[in-house]
Amino acid sequence: MLAVGDAAGIAGLRPHALRHTYATRLRRGGADPAQVQYLLGHASVATSGRYFRAGAAEVASVVEHVFGE
């Protein structure tokens, strides 16, 4: 059986990468952590927490948005 990415012609793509992208886009789009938890089917919001870690560029962007003029 081919991996999802191989079947689609995208080498290295795996189902978890799609799930991670889905959760990350929900979060960046303003979804509440509890909503992401529900949509991912996690029993605890702590399990969904891995999708809420921001990288340095994202943190800098938020700080600039809030405090920049």
C-alpha positions in Angstrom: 0.0 0.0 0.0 1.4 3.4 -0.9 1.7 6.2 1.6 -0.8 9.0 1.1 1.9 11.4 -0.3 3.3 8.8 -2.7 -0.2 8.1 -4.0 -0.7 11.9 -4.6 2.7 12.4 -6.1 4.0 14.3 -3.0 7.0 12.5 -1.6 7.3 12.4 2.1 3.7 13.5 2.9 2.1 11.5 5.6 -1.4 11.7 7.2 -0.1 13.2 10.4 1.4 16.1 8.5 -2.1 16.9 7.0 -3.6 16.6 10.5 -1.0 19.0 11.9 -1.6 21.5 9.1 -5.3 21.3 9.7 -4.9 22.0 13.4 -2.3 24.8 12.9 -4.5 26.6 10.3 -7.5 26.4 12.7 -5.4 27.9 15.5 -4.0 30.6 13.3 -7.4 31.3 12.0 -8.6 32.1 15.4 -10.1 28.8 16.6 -10.3 28.5 20.3 -8.1 25.7 21.8 -11.3 23.8 22.9 -12.6 23.9 19.4 -9.4 22.5 18.0 -9.5 19.8 20.7 -13.0 18.9 19.6 -12.3 18.9 15.9 -9.2 16.7 16.4 -11.1 14.3 18.7 -8.7 14.7 21.6 -9.8 13.8 25.1 -7.9 16.7 26.6 -7.0 20.2 25.4 -3.4 19.4 26.7 -3.1 16.8 24.0 -4.0 19.5 21.4 -1.3 21.8 22.9 1.4 20.6 20.6 -0.4 22.6 17.8 -0.2 25.8 19.9 3.6 26.2 20.1 4.6 29.3 18.2 7.9 29.7 16.4 10.1 32.7 16.8 8.8 34.4 13.6 5.2 33.9 14.7 5.9 35.4 18.2 7.8 38.3 16.7 4.8 39.0 14.3 2.3 39.0 17.2 4.5 41.3 19.3 4.8 43.7 16.3 1.1 43.5 15.6 0.2 44.3 19.3 2.9 46.9 20.0 4.1 48.1 16.6 3.0 51.4 15.3 
